[in-house]
């Protein structure tokens, strides 16, 4: 198949990470793959160099740029696209509008759950409803959330969980001991890690409260926050900084920028904890499970389907409960790690994820080929 992916950019986000894994594996299986980005923000582009994945890096000047729409449409036709896959909101809308009427099956995506769309986003979906062929979500909760929004028939909604490259995870985890020694040098510490940007859905306020509770119980604990610099760019970031100062966490917390080596930081930690309010299938949880770091989490999306031990998901959003779960995960590390790795190998390897997505593409490419070979007369009779 000739598979065209459309996405805003290639940043270090979870969707972009999965797209790169998917593209490389599809290519290895003999398919042709092109990624069309809608802006020039492509820091992950080096990961695809030499892979054979074709790239078009465009730059939209408007929310819905007619020139980009025309270029995308022209590219899809000239390249011989057989399946188009839109990623995230912009990818969904641009595939719907640009490829309308070309006869190319359009797969749209849902990568989160239970979030609020803006009025403009809802209007965009409403005006183009039915222009997509199918919807793929990376969680069951995400599909349940998105199905009424898109009004997609039940038989055209699919769940494909994220996947992790176990060999790459093992390789990156091998650098963890050296990295750990640089985090709090000269100190015998236990490290709890949270990965994610400082935004309300990640709930860093609960994370800081948990850090204060756990450090009071055991002063050896330190807290590593990966994914966002320490900055004052909005009301929420200022609220997080105020809580940080109020709790006097300066000596026990470290914040780092977005990183392509996040797995190494996760593997260097004793526990990964998640305080998310909403999310799809969390990549960082999957990576921790793959590289041998115990995970505990608040409850959201499919997390109870993912973490193998019921106590790993706390039933209430309380710092005391999350702190206790982190301590238990550290104490029962060997059994938790074994259960997590076994779950990943059964359900969420890169190979399993790509096979599931490939089956979705094959289904709609085959349906489209049948329609093309046996067109229905205009009268609707056969």
N, C-alpha and C positions, 0 to 999 in steps of 0.2 A: 504494500500500500504506500501511497504518497501522502504523508500526514503533515498538515500545517498547524502549528501552534501559534496562537496570538496572545500576547501578554504585554502589560505595561512596560516592564523592564526586566533586567536580570539582576536583582538585588540579592541580599543574603537572607531573604525571607523564606518561610517554609514552602510556599507554593513553588517558588523559583528553584529551590533545592530539589523538590520532587520532579519538576519538569526536566531538569538536567539528568537526573537518574533515569527517568523514563525515556528521554530522547536517545541517550547513549545505548541503552539496552535494546530499544526498538531498532536502532541502526545495526546493532550486532546481529539481530535476528533477520536482517535482510530487507527491512523497510527503508524507504527514503523519508527523511525528516527535515523540515524547515521550521525555524523559530523566527517569528516576525514580532519585533518589539515596537511599541508605540512611543518610546522615548529613548534618549541616549544614555540613560542610567543603567549601565551593564557591567558592574564590577565583577560579576561571575563569568564574564565572557572567556577569560583565559582557561577556564575549566573545560571548555568545548573545543579549544584549538587543537587541530589535528584529529578530531573525532570523526569528521565526515558530516557532522550536522551542519546544514546550510543556515546562514544567518542573514536577516535583513534588519538593520537598525534604523528605524525611522524616528521622526520627532513631530508629534502633534502640537499645533499652536493654539488649538481651541479644544474645549471639552469634547466636541464631536467635530473633528476637522475634516471637511469634505475632500481636501487634497489627499490626506492620508487614506481616507476611505477609497478614493479612486485608485491610489497606488496599491493598496492592499488587494482590491478587487482584480486589478490587472495582474498582480503577482500570482494570485491564486489561480487565475485562468492560464497564464503562460507556463506556470510550473506544473500544471496538470494535477492539481490537488484532488484527492479522492475523499479525504476526511479532514475537516477543520475543527480544531479544539480551542475554544476560548477559555482563558484562565482569568479568574477574578472579574470584577465588574466591567472594567474597560474591555477586556478580552471578549467577554460575553456580548456586549453591545456592538463592538466593532465587527465581530464575525457575523452577527445577525444582519447588520445594515450593509456591510460591504459585500457580502456573498449572497445576498437575497436574489433569488431567481436564477442562480447558476446551476442548481441541481446538485450542489455539494452538500452532503450531510453535515450538519453543524452540531457539534457537541458543546454544551455549555457546562460550567462548573460551579460548585458551591464548596467553599473551603472553610466555612465557619458555621455558627449556629446561634440563633436567638439574638441577633444584633438588630440595631435600628438603621434602616436605610433613610437617606434624605428624601425630601419630596421630589427632587430632580431625578434621583436614582429610581424611585418607584415609577415615576412618569416614563422614564426611559424603558423600563421593563414592560410597562403597560402598553406603550405604543408599538413595541416590537414583539409582543407576545405571540407565540405560535410560529415565529420565524426560525426558532431553533428546532432541531430534530430530537434531541435527547438531553438529559441532564445527568451529570456524574457528580456525586458528593463524596467527600472523603470521610464521612461519618454517617451513621444511621440517623442521628439527631439532626445533622445538617440537611439530609434529604427530607426529613419530616418537616423541617422549617421552610425549605425552599420550594417544595412541591406546590403548596397553595399560592405562593408568591408568583411562580411561573405558570401555574395551572397546567402542569405537565401531567399527562396520563400516567397511571401507576406503572404500566408496562414499559414506559420510556424513562423511568428514573432508576438509577443504578448507584450502588455504593461500592467504591474501590478504596480500600484503606491504603494509607501511605506505606511505603516500604523503605527499608534501610539496607545499604550495601554492607554486609557483615564483614567482608574482608577489609574494606576501607575503614570501618569502625574499629576493627582490631588493630589496624596499622596506626591510626591516629591515637588510639588509647595507649599505644606503646610509648608515646612521648610524655605521658602524664606524670611519671615519677619526677622527671627533671623539671617539668613545669611547676609541680606542687612545691618544690623547694624554693621557688622564687616568689611565691605568694605571700607567705608570712615567714621569711627566713629566720632561722634560729629559734623558732617557737614550736612546741609540740601542740598541735591544734587538731581539731576536727572541723571539717569544712562542709557547709551546706550551700548548695549552689542553686540559683534561680536564673533562667535564661529568658529574656524578653525585653521589649522596649518599655519605657516608663509611660504607660497609658492606662486609663481606667480599666479596660478589660483584664489587664494582668494583675491589678490590685496590689501594687507595691506597698500600699499602706498596711494591709494585712501581713505582708511579708516582713516589714520592719517591726511590727508588733510581735510577730513570731520570733524574730531575731532577739528582741529584748527579753522575752520570756525564756527562751532557751539558754541564752547567755547567763541569765540570772540563776538558772538551775545548774548550769555547768559552764564555768568561765572558759573552758577550753574551746568552745564553739566559736567559729568565725563564719562570715557570710560573704559569698562571692556573687555579685550581680553582673551578669554578662548580657550585653545587647544594647546598652544605651550609655552615653557619656553623662557625667554629672553636670546638668545644665538647668537654666531657668528660661524656658521658652513658652510656658503656658501655665494656666492656673493649676492643673493637676501636678505638673512637675514642681511647682512652688509648694504645693501642699505636701508632696513627698519630702522635699527638703526640710520643710518646717517640722514634720514628724521625726525625721532623722535627727535633727538638732535637739528636739524636745526629749527624745529617748537617749541622747548622748551615745550614739553608735559609731562615732568617728574612728575609734581604734579597732573595731571588730568587723567593719564592713568595707568591701572594696567594690568599685564600679568600673567596668570596662566598656569599650565601644563595641559595636557590632563586629563579629569576628567570623572568619571562614573556618577557624580551627576551634569552634565551640565544643566539639566532641572532646578534644583534649582537656579543656577546662572542666567539662562534666566528669570525665574519667579521673581527673585529679582530685575530685571531691568525694567526700564520704557518702553524701546523700544529695540527690536532686529533689527539690521541692517545687511544687507549682501551686500558685494561689489564684489561678485564672478564674474569672467569672464566666467567660464564654470563649469557645474555641472550637475548631473542627477536630481533626486528628492531630494531636500535638507532636511535631517532629522531635522536639527535644526530649520528650518522654521516651519515644521510641529509640532514640540514639542512646540515652542512658541505659535502657533495658538491654541494648545490644552490647554496650561497652563495659558492663559490669558494675554500674552504679545503682544502688537501691533508689526507688522513687516513692514519694508520697505526694498526695494531691488533694486539693479541694474537689468538689463534685461538679462536673460539667460534661456536656456532650457524651461521647462514648467511653469516657475514662473508666467506668466500672466494667465495661466489656474488655478493656485493654489490660489494666493492672491485675495480675493473677490472684492476689490475696486481698480479701475484702477489707481488712484493716488499713490497707494502703490509701484508701479514699476516706477522708474524714466526712462525717455526715452533716456537720455544721461548720460555718465559717468562723471558727474561734481559734485565736492564736494558741491557747493552751492545748487544744486538741492536736493542732498541727505540730506543735513543739514535741508533744509526747510521741506522735507518729514518727517524727524524724529520729528521735532517740531510739525508738524500737527498731526502725529500719537499720540504724547503725549497729545495734546489738545483734540483730538477726541477719547480718549482711550476707553470709554464705548461702543460706537457704533462699533468701529473697532474690539474690543474683541468679541462682540456678533456675528458679521458677520463671523469672523474667526472660532469661535467654531462651528457655524452652518455648515460651509463648511466642517470641519473635520468630523463632525458626519454624514454628507451625503456621503462623498467621501473617507475618509482616516482613518477610524478606523482600528485597528489591525484585527478585525474580517472580515471586508470587504476585506482587502488586502490578508489575508490568504485564504478566500473563492475564490478569483480570482486566486491565485496561485494553490490552490488545484484543480480547474477546469482545469488548464493547465496540471497538472500531470495526472489527470484522463483521459483527452483526449488522451494523448500519451500512457499511460499504456493500455487503452482499444484498441487502434490501434495495439499495439504490441501483445496483447493477441489474437486479431483476426488473425494477420499474423501467430502467432505460431500455432493456432488451425487449420488454413486453409492455409498451406504453398503452395506457387506457385511453380509448377514443373519447373525444370531447363530449359525446352524448352521455358518457358514463356507463354504456353497455359494454359487454364483453362478447 
